[in-house]
Amino acid sequence: MKRRFFRTLIFPLVFLFLVAPAFEPAAARAELSADSQIRPFFKQGIERIFDMDEKGGVAALLQGIELDRERPIGYAYLAMANLFFLETSFEDRERERRQEDMLKYAAEAVARGEKRVARDPGDGQACFAMALAKITRIRWYITQRRFLAMAQETSNVWDFLESAREEDPQNFDICFATGLLRFHLDHLPALSRFISSWLITSGDRKRGLEELAIAAQKGDLLKDLAKAELSSVYLNFEKNPEMALPLARELKEKYPHNYNFAFGLGNVLADLKRSGDAFQVAAEIERGIKSGAAPYRPELWPRHQQLLGRIYFEKGDYPRAQEYFQKVIQNQARYNARTRAWGYVRLGMIADVRRERKKAEEYYQKALDIEGAEGIAQAAAREYLKTPYEPKKAGL
């Protein structure tokens, strides 16, 4: 009797712990199986986009989406891809198309994410997808000076990221998003920083850097994006080109067709006073532009002139540097807005070196007056308007 009772008790328990899992979490197993099928397409798409293969990259992302059209993360990646190509576009019609696609895919990601979260509040991937889509739109609204839209878009961004981290603590791509927000919110003007701390989260330079570094080391699909951001941050905000150099080299080697990484490495080498190496990178870019082979285009000449000017500037050859920066500011095209802003900033820095403060202030103000040039150059212009630029002394 006891033996029969024991068998009666133990068999259901064995079924529950060993057999039932093969049946009960079928939806969860299907989700994991789908991940293993979809992820290669997303990885391929992101890497192709990073290598400036827009057609191949978008096609791969769409293939991944086709395997599960209701999954929002693929639409978020497409929104980010369109923002990437939007910011590197040269023609107005092309920019308008990519803007429309970016906003469309961001909306798709949010809509599908909301549906999934309504069914399962613990869907961390859906929360992460919505956060990425919203961050993409926020970045675009900032460049358009649409601050009301930006403020409205911040709703729930940080909550989505916190939910995603809670549900999936091993998703280190989340650190890219949180690090990006923490670091750059810390660099906003005082009033904007206060509003952002209320709507999103408090800026935190140190923690932002730490999270970007974690994403660059342990991230998955956004690992290289974190490396690119971290390299830019080290170079332009932290004034630490030594930390930027290995990241810049790695990205240029992995993505040889992405001229942005070539320019990035050239800038790092210039700031390290390694002018010979920097000139070699500039010569490589020059050959690419002259060849006309995609993705190189003649519209890149101002950026090339800007790089040469930066190399001569860091060598202390201010007359030669000034010649190149003067060429940069002559190009009034919309696509050249950020490069032109840098030209004015560098001319202001030269004027400060020569103790021509009034002229320096005029150059910095001209950089701030350029529409569509929001970003690092204008942040530098604001900084040097407050405090004149002083070159670092050798050995410091």
One Martini backbone bead per residue (centre of mass of N, CA, C, O) as a GRO file, in nm:
protein
  396
    1MET     BB    1   0.060   0.062  -0.022
    2LYS     BB    2   0.300   0.251   0.010
    3ARG     BB    3   0.420   0.197  -0.268
    4ARG     BB    4   0.175   0.298  -0.425
    5PHE     BB    5   0.176   0.583  -0.307
    6PHE     BB    6   0.456   0.660  -0.401
    7ARG     BB    7   0.401   0.625  -0.701
    8THR     BB    8   0.163   0.828  -0.708
    9LEU     BB    9   0.350   1.073  -0.624
   10ILE     BB   10   0.616   1.059  -0.804
   11PHE     BB   11   0.514   1.062  -1.098
   12PRO     BB   12   0.399   1.352  -1.110
   13LEU     BB   13   0.667   1.487  -1.036
   14VAL     BB   14   0.830   1.385  -1.274
   15PHE     BB   15   0.644   1.510  -1.486
   16LEU     BB   16   0.667   1.804  -1.394
   17PHE     BB   17   1.002   1.828  -1.410
   18LEU     BB   18   1.058   1.648  -1.690
   19VAL     BB   19   0.804   1.656  -1.890
   20ALA     BB   20   0.628   1.918  -1.888
   21PRO     BB   21   0.841   2.123  -2.007
   22ALA     BB   22   0.788   2.013  -2.304
   23PHE     BB   23   0.490   2.163  -2.299
   24GLU     BB   24   0.421   2.423  -2.138
   25PRO     BB   25   0.670   2.620  -2.270
   26ALA     BB   26   0.621   2.656  -2.582
   27ALA     BB   27   0.634   2.963  -2.626
   28ALA     BB   28   0.916   3.000  -2.512
   29ARG     BB   29   1.060   2.804  -2.708
   30ALA     BB   30   0.973   2.954  -2.964
   31GLU     BB   31   1.118   3.216  -2.894
   32LEU     BB   32   1.405   3.097  -2.884
   33SER     BB   33   1.402   2.982  -3.168
   34ALA     BB   34   1.357   3.252  -3.307
   35ASP     BB   35   1.613   3.389  -3.213
   36SER     BB   36   1.814   3.194  -3.364
   37GLN     BB   37   1.695   3.285  -3.650
   38ILE     BB   38   1.698   3.606  -3.636
   39ARG     BB   39   1.974   3.715  -3.536
   40PRO     BB   40   2.155   3.677  -3.795
   41PHE     BB   41   2.005   3.897  -3.956
   42PHE     BB   42   2.057   4.134  -3.764
   43LYS     BB   43   2.363   4.117  -3.760
   44GLN     BB   44   2.406   4.148  -4.063
   45GLY     BB   45   2.259   4.416  -4.097
   46ILE     BB   46   2.429   4.591  -3.904
   47GLU     BB   47   2.708   4.536  -4.037
   48ARG     BB   48   2.636   4.642  -4.320
   49ILE     BB   49   2.561   4.926  -4.235
   50PHE     BB   50   2.843   4.989  -4.109
   51ASP     BB   51   2.958   4.932  -4.422
   52MET     BB   52   2.753   5.095  -4.620
   53ASP     BB   53   2.521   4.863  -4.676
   54GLU     BB   54   2.209   4.934  -4.719
   55LYS     BB   55   2.070   4.719  -4.889
   56GLY     BB   56   2.175   4.465  -4.735
   57GLY     BB   57   2.092   4.550  -4.447
   58VAL     BB   58   1.787   4.588  -4.486
   59ALA     BB   59   1.729   4.307  -4.599
   60ALA     BB   60   1.814   4.151  -4.342
   61LEU     BB   61   1.612   4.282  -4.148
   62LEU     BB   62   1.356   4.196  -4.309
   63GLN     BB   63   1.402   3.894  -4.279
   64GLY     BB   64   1.374   3.891  -3.973
   65ILE     BB   65   1.088   4.012  -3.959
   66GLU     BB   66   0.938   3.788  -4.125
   67LEU     BB   67   0.958   3.572  -3.884
   68ASP     BB   68   0.838   3.831  -3.691
   69ARG     BB   69   0.623   4.093  -3.720
   70GLU     BB   70   0.560   4.146  -3.395
   71ARG     BB   71   0.847   4.215  -3.350
   72PRO     BB   72   1.001   4.523  -3.254
   73ILE     BB   73   1.320   4.528  -3.286
   74GLY     BB   74   1.353   4.546  -3.597
   75TYR     BB   75   1.225   4.830  -3.623
   76ALA     BB   76   1.435   4.972  -3.448
   77TYR     BB   77   1.677   4.912  -3.631
   78LEU     BB   78   1.560   5.060  -3.879
   79ALA     BB   79   1.547   5.336  -3.751
   80MET     BB   80   1.852   5.358  -3.694
   81ALA     BB   81   1.946   5.322  -3.987
   82ASN     BB   82   1.801   5.576  -4.101
   83LEU     BB   83   1.952   5.775  -3.922
   84PHE     BB   84   2.234   5.713  -4.021
   85PHE     BB   85   2.173   5.788  -4.329
   86LEU     BB   86   2.060   6.067  -4.278
   87GLU     BB   87   2.335   6.188  -4.150
   88THR     BB   88   2.485   6.095  -4.449
   89SER     BB   89   2.335   6.273  -4.632
   90PHE     BB   90   2.317   6.500  -4.932
   91GLU     BB   91   2.015   6.487  -5.014
   92ASP     BB   92   1.702   6.602  -4.962
   93ARG     BB   93   1.530   6.366  -5.071
   94GLU     BB   94   1.683   6.151  -4.916
   95ARG     BB   95   1.626   6.262  -4.633
   96GLU     BB   96   1.317   6.249  -4.643
   97ARG     BB   97   1.293   5.943  -4.679
   98ARG     BB   98   1.449   5.862  -4.420
   99GLN     BB   99   1.268   6.010  -4.224
  100GLU     BB  100   1.011   5.855  -4.284
  101ASP     BB  101   1.125   5.573  -4.217
  102MET     BB  102   1.211   5.625  -3.930
  103LEU     BB  103   0.929   5.705  -3.817
  104LYS     BB  104   0.781   5.451  -3.906
  105TYR     BB  105   0.954   5.235  -3.752
  106ALA     BB  106   0.925   5.357  -3.473
  107ALA     BB  107   0.617   5.326  -3.462
  108GLU     BB  108   0.615   5.019  -3.496
  109ALA     BB  109   0.774   4.949  -3.242
  110VAL     BB  110   0.581   5.079  -3.037
  111ALA     BB  111   0.317   4.938  -3.114
  112ARG     BB  112   0.421   4.643  -3.073
  113GLY     BB  113   0.522   4.682  -2.785
  114GLU     BB  114   0.251   4.753  -2.651
  115LYS     BB  115   0.111   4.485  -2.714
  116ARG     BB  116   0.309   4.298  -2.561
  117VAL     BB  117   0.289   4.438  -2.281
  118ALA     BB  118  -0.015   4.394  -2.245
  119ARG     BB  119   0.027   4.079  -2.232
  120ASP     BB  120   0.347   4.127  -2.119
  121PRO     BB  121   0.508   4.313  -1.881
  122GLY     BB  122   0.786   4.115  -1.902
  123ASP     BB  123   0.880   4.229  -2.186
  124GLY     BB  124   1.199   4.323  -2.239
  125GLN     BB  125   1.231   4.349  -2.549
  126ALA     BB  126   1.000   4.549  -2.594
  127CYS     BB  127   1.113   4.772  -2.413
  128PHE     BB  128   1.379   4.809  -2.567
  129ALA     BB  129   1.260   4.880  -2.842
  130MET     BB  130   1.109   5.137  -2.750
  131ALA     BB  131   1.356   5.288  -2.648
  132LEU     BB  132   1.512   5.300  -2.917
  133ALA     BB  133   1.294   5.447  -3.079
  134LYS     BB  134   1.283   5.700  -2.897
  135ILE     BB  135   1.582   5.781  -2.913
  136THR     BB  136   1.583   5.827  -3.215
  137ARG     BB  137   1.373   6.059  -3.209
  138ILE     BB  138   1.516   6.245  -3.013
  139ARG     BB  139   1.766   6.297  -3.184
  140TRP     BB  140   1.611   6.422  -3.419
  141TYR     BB  141   1.464   6.654  -3.266
  142ILE     BB  142   1.719   6.802  -3.183
  143THR     BB  143   1.819   6.872  -3.476
  144GLN     BB  144   1.522   7.030  -3.519
  145ARG     BB  145   1.429   7.186  -3.256
  146ARG     BB  146   1.200   6.982  -3.125
  147PHE     BB  147   1.134   7.011  -2.798
  148LEU     BB  148   0.844   6.921  -2.753
  149ALA     BB  149   0.871   6.646  -2.888
  150MET     BB  150   1.100   6.552  -2.707
  151ALA     BB  151   0.948   6.566  -2.438
  152GLN     BB  152   0.725   6.362  -2.521
  153GLU     BB  153   0.926   6.120  -2.592
  154THR     BB  154   1.043   6.066  -2.294
  155SER     BB  155   0.823   5.892  -2.228
  156ASN     BB  156   0.927   5.593  -2.066
  157VAL     BB  157   1.219   5.532  -2.137
  158TRP     BB  158   1.342   5.454  -1.860
  159ASP     BB  159   1.134   5.240  -1.788
  160PHE     BB  160   1.200   5.050  -2.020
  161LEU     BB  161   1.497   5.002  -1.942
  162GLU     BB  162   1.445   4.890  -1.658
  163SER     BB  163   1.267   4.655  -1.746
  164ALA     BB  164   1.471   4.520  -1.932
  165ARG     BB  165   1.690   4.472  -1.712
  166GLU     BB  166   1.516   4.305  -1.515
  167GLU     BB  167   1.443   4.073  -1.732
  168ASP     BB  168   1.755   4.121  -1.881
  169PRO     BB  169   2.067   4.136  -1.741
  170GLN     BB  170   2.233   4.013  -2.010
  171ASN     BB  171   2.161   4.277  -2.171
  172PHE     BB  172   2.420   4.490  -2.273
  173ASP     BB  173   2.277   4.685  -2.473
  174ILE     BB  174   2.143   4.860  -2.255
  175CYS     BB  175   2.406   5.016  -2.178
  176PHE     BB  176   2.409   5.194  -2.422
  177ALA     BB  177   2.152   5.358  -2.362
  178THR     BB  178   2.215   5.448  -2.068
  179GLY     BB  179   2.493   5.572  -2.126
  180LEU     BB  180   2.407   5.778  -2.334
  181LEU     BB  181   2.217   5.937  -2.151
  182ARG     BB  182   2.392   6.000  -1.905
  183PHE     BB  183   2.623   6.148  -2.048
  184HIS     BB  184   2.462   6.368  -2.224
  185LEU     BB  185   2.292   6.492  -1.992
  186ASP     BB  186   2.553   6.606  -1.844
  187HIS     BB  187   2.600   6.820  -2.110
  188LEU     BB  188   2.384   6.998  -2.054
  189PRO     BB  189   2.233   7.254  -1.984
  190ALA     BB  190   2.103   7.331  -1.687
  191LEU     BB  191   1.799   7.335  -1.764
  192SER     BB  192   1.795   7.080  -1.940
  193ARG     BB  193   1.904   6.895  -1.715
  194PHE     BB  194   1.667   6.930  -1.522
  195ILE     BB  195   1.440   6.834  -1.710
  196SER     BB  196   1.567   6.556  -1.775
  197SER     BB  197   1.574   6.451  -1.478
  198TRP     BB  198   1.259   6.449  -1.468
  199LEU     BB  199   1.190   6.284  -1.741
  200ILE     BB  200   1.429   6.072  -1.708
  201THR     BB  201   1.745   6.134  -1.597
  202SER     BB  202   2.034   6.164  -1.453
  203GLY     BB  203   2.323   6.284  -1.504
  204ASP     BB  204   2.632   6.067  -1.564
  205ARG     BB  205   2.939   6.048  -1.664
  206LYS     BB  206   3.075   5.803  -1.526
  207ARG     BB  207   2.845   5.594  -1.567
  208GLY     BB  208   2.820   5.626  -1.870
  209LEU     BB  209   3.103   5.522  -1.936
  210GLU     BB  210   3.074   5.245  -1.804
  211GLU     BB  211   2.832   5.147  -1.982
  212LEU     BB  212   2.968   5.176  -2.256
  213ALA     BB  213   3.200   4.979  -2.191
  214ILE     BB  214   3.023   4.731  -2.146
  215ALA     BB  215   2.894   4.728  -2.429
  216ALA     BB  216   3.173   4.711  -2.583
  217GLN     BB  217   3.242   4.427  -2.443
  218LYS     BB  218   2.931   4.266  -2.400
  219GLY     BB  219   2.778   4.308  -2.630
  220ASP     BB  220   2.597   4.252  -2.917
  221LEU     BB  221   2.449   4.417  -3.163
  222LEU     BB  222   2.565   4.705  -3.012
  223LYS     BB  223   2.874   4.697  -2.974
  224ASP     BB  224   2.987   4.883  -3.209
  225LEU     BB  225   2.821   5.130  -3.135
  226ALA     BB  226   2.957   5.166  -2.860
  227LYS     BB  227   3.242   5.206  -2.970
  228ALA     BB  228   3.184   5.458  -3.136
  229GLU     BB  229   3.083   5.633  -2.902
  230LEU     BB  230   3.330   5.605  -2.717
  231SER     BB  231   3.536   5.725  -2.910
  232SER     BB  232   3.400   6.003  -2.933
  233VAL     BB  233   3.402   6.072  -2.633
  234TYR     BB  234   3.705   6.058  -2.580
  235LEU     BB  235   3.781   6.276  -2.793
  236ASN     BB  236   3.553   6.524  -2.751
  237PHE     BB  237   3.509   6.521  -2.423
  238GLU     BB  238   3.770   6.385  -2.271
  239LYS     BB  239   4.042   6.434  -2.417
  240ASN     BB  240   4.122   6.101  -2.499
  241PRO     BB  241   4.285   5.957  -2.755
  242GLU     BB  242   4.410   5.702  -2.631
  243MET     BB  243   4.129   5.559  -2.582
  244ALA     BB  244   4.027   5.583  -2.886
  245LEU     BB  245   4.227   5.431  -3.072
  246PRO     BB  246   4.152   5.121  -3.057
  247LEU     BB  247   3.861   5.166  -3.153
  248ALA     BB  248   3.918   5.308  -3.422
  249ARG     BB  249   4.084   5.081  -3.548
  250GLU     BB  250   3.882   4.849  -3.531
  251LEU     BB  251   3.655   4.979  -3.702
  252LYS     BB  252   3.817   5.027  -3.963
  253GLU     BB  253   3.892   4.726  -4.010
  254LYS     BB  254   3.596   4.606  -4.008
  255TYR     BB  255   3.498   4.888  -4.177
  256PRO     BB  256   3.634   4.986  -4.473
  257HIS     BB  257   3.370   5.148  -4.609
  258ASN     BB  258   3.367   5.344  -4.360
  259TYR     BB  259   3.457   5.673  -4.361
  260ASN     BB  260   3.397   5.755  -4.068
  261PHE     BB  261   3.629   5.578  -3.945
  262ALA     BB  262   3.856   5.718  -4.093
  263PHE     BB  263   3.811   5.998  -3.979
  264GLY     BB  264   3.830   5.917  -3.683
  265LEU     BB  265   4.123   5.819  -3.690
  266GLY     BB  266   4.249   6.079  -3.795
  267ASN     BB  267   4.168   6.255  -3.550
  268VAL     BB  268   4.316   6.094  -3.335
  269LEU     BB  269   4.603   6.117  -3.456
  270ALA     BB  270   4.614   6.421  -3.453
  271ASP     BB  271   4.578   6.455  -3.136
  272LEU     BB  272   4.850   6.269  -3.097
  273LYS     BB  273   5.069   6.388  -3.308
  274ARG     BB  274   5.039   6.171  -3.560
  275SER     BB  275   5.083   6.295  -3.858
  276GLY     BB  276   5.180   6.068  -4.042
  277ASP     BB  277   4.936   5.877  -3.996
  278ALA     BB  278   4.717   6.086  -4.064
  279PHE     BB  279   4.805   6.136  -4.360
  280GLN     BB  280   4.751   5.846  -4.453
  281VAL     BB  281   4.448   5.853  -4.408
  282ALA     BB  282   4.393   6.100  -4.587
  283ALA     BB  283   4.500   5.963  -4.847
  284GLU     BB  284   4.293   5.735  -4.853
  285ILE     BB  285   4.047   5.918  -4.877
  286GLU     BB  286   4.132   6.062  -5.136
  287ARG     BB  287   4.129   5.811  -5.314
  288GLY     BB  288   3.830   5.749  -5.275
  289ILE     BB  289   3.714   6.009  -5.393
  290LYS     BB  290   3.858   5.996  -5.673
  291SER     BB  291   3.733   5.715  -5.760
  292GLY     BB  292   3.406   5.702  -5.696
  293ALA     BB  293   3.367   5.481  -5.496
  294ALA     BB  294   3.158   5.328  -5.319
  295PRO     BB  295   3.071   5.570  -5.080
  296TYR     BB  296   3.224   5.774  -5.225
  297ARG     BB  297   3.227   6.142  -5.246
  298PRO     BB  298   3.264   6.475  -5.326
  299GLU     BB  299   3.121   6.577  -5.054
  300LEU     BB  300   3.393   6.499  -4.876
  301TRP     BB  301   3.601   6.729  -4.903
  302PRO     BB  302   3.550   6.904  -4.648
  303ARG     BB  303   3.633   6.679  -4.449
  304HIS     BB  304   3.919   6.655  -4.557
  305GLN     BB  305   4.000   6.947  -4.498
  306GLN     BB  306   3.946   6.930  -4.197
  307LEU     BB  307   4.156   6.714  -4.135
  308LEU     BB  308   4.403   6.867  -4.236
  309GLY     BB  309   4.366   7.107  -4.048
  310ARG     BB  310   4.394   6.942  -3.786
  311ILE     BB  311   4.678   6.842  -3.827
  312TYR     BB  312   4.814   7.122  -3.847
  313PHE     BB  313   4.714   7.228  -3.580
  314GLU     BB  314   4.859   7.005  -3.400
  315LYS     BB  315   5.146   7.100  -3.520
  316GLY     BB  316   5.131   7.434  -3.526
  317ASP     BB  317   5.024   7.503  -3.830
  318TYR     BB  318   4.821   7.765  -3.866
  319PRO     BB  319   4.827   7.865  -4.159
  320ARG     BB  320   4.752   7.593  -4.292
  321ALA     BB  321   4.497   7.541  -4.132
  322GLN     BB  322   4.345   7.798  -4.217
  323GLU     BB  323   4.320   7.732  -4.516
  324TYR     BB  324   4.131   7.483  -4.477
  325PHE     BB  325   3.904   7.619  -4.307
  326GLN     BB  326   3.827   7.825  -4.525
  327LYS     BB  327   3.727   7.609  -4.724
  328VAL     BB  328   3.505   7.484  -4.550
  329ILE     BB  329   3.319   7.755  -4.515
  330GLN     BB  330   3.238   7.782  -4.826
  331ASN     BB  331   3.045   7.549  -4.778
  332GLN     BB  332   2.675   7.580  -4.785
  333ALA     BB  333   2.575   7.312  -4.751
  334ARG     BB  334   2.373   7.122  -4.563
  335TYR     BB  335   2.568   6.869  -4.527
  336ASN     BB  336   2.803   7.087  -4.410
  337ALA     BB  337   2.729   7.201  -4.128
  338ARG     BB  338   2.918   7.056  -3.922
  339THR     BB  339   3.184   7.112  -4.065
  340ARG     BB  340   3.156   7.419  -4.070
  341ALA     BB  341   3.147   7.454  -3.765
  342TRP     BB  342   3.433   7.346  -3.722
  343GLY     BB  343   3.576   7.562  -3.885
  344TYR     BB  344   3.500   7.796  -3.696
  345VAL     BB  345   3.615   7.681  -3.437
  346ARG     BB  346   3.911   7.660  -3.535
  347LEU     BB  347   3.941   7.959  -3.600
  348GLY     BB  348   3.892   8.046  -3.309
  349MET     BB  349   4.133   7.895  -3.186
  350ILE     BB  350   4.347   8.050  -3.343
  351ALA     BB  351   4.269   8.328  -3.234
  352ASP     BB  352   4.330   8.258  -2.938
  353VAL     BB  353   4.630   8.196  -2.976
  354ARG     BB  354   4.662   8.509  -3.091
  355ARG     BB  355   4.481   8.698  -2.907
  356GLU     BB  356   4.188   8.719  -3.081
  357ARG     BB  357   3.904   8.739  -2.924
  358LYS     BB  358   3.692   8.874  -3.101
  359LYS     BB  359   3.729   8.686  -3.344
  360ALA     BB  360   3.669   8.425  -3.194
  361GLU     BB  361   3.376   8.494  -3.112
  362GLU     BB  362   3.271   8.517  -3.402
  363TYR     BB  363   3.323   8.225  -3.482
  364TYR     BB  364   3.155   8.083  -3.263
  365GLN     BB  365   2.886   8.218  -3.341
  366LYS     BB  366   2.873   8.105  -3.629
  367ALA     BB  367   2.852   7.811  -3.539
  368LEU     BB  368   2.576   7.857  -3.381
  369ASP     BB  369   2.412   7.969  -3.646
  370ILE     BB  370   2.400   7.690  -3.764
  371GLU     BB  371   2.185   7.505  -3.927
  372GLY     BB  372   2.219   7.163  -3.844
  373ALA     BB  373   2.487   7.168  -3.617
  374GLU     BB  374   2.423   6.987  -3.403
  375GLY     BB  375   2.675   6.928  -3.148
  376ILE     BB  376   3.004   6.921  -3.085
  377ALA     BB  377   3.081   7.194  -3.212
  378GLN     BB  378   2.875   7.370  -3.051
  379ALA     BB  379   2.979   7.288  -2.775
  380ALA     BB  380   3.260   7.412  -2.818
  381ALA     BB  381   3.167   7.700  -2.873
  382ARG     BB  382   3.042   7.747  -2.593
  383GLU     BB  383   3.298   7.693  -2.432
  384TYR     BB  384   3.485   7.921  -2.580
  385LEU     BB  385   3.307   8.162  -2.504
  386LYS     BB  386   3.371   8.137  -2.198
  387THR     BB  387   3.658   7.990  -2.268
  388PRO     BB  388   3.944   8.020  -2.385
  389TYR     BB  389   4.157   7.881  -2.584
  390GLU     BB  390   4.416   7.637  -2.480
  391PRO     BB  391   4.696   7.501  -2.536
  392LYS     BB  392   4.876   7.240  -2.478
  393LYS     BB  393   5.141   7.153  -2.309
  394ALA     BB  394   5.413   6.998  -2.316
  395GLY     BB  395   5.360   6.707  -2.107
  396LEU     BB  396   5.029   6.742  -2.028
   0.00000   0.00000   0.00000
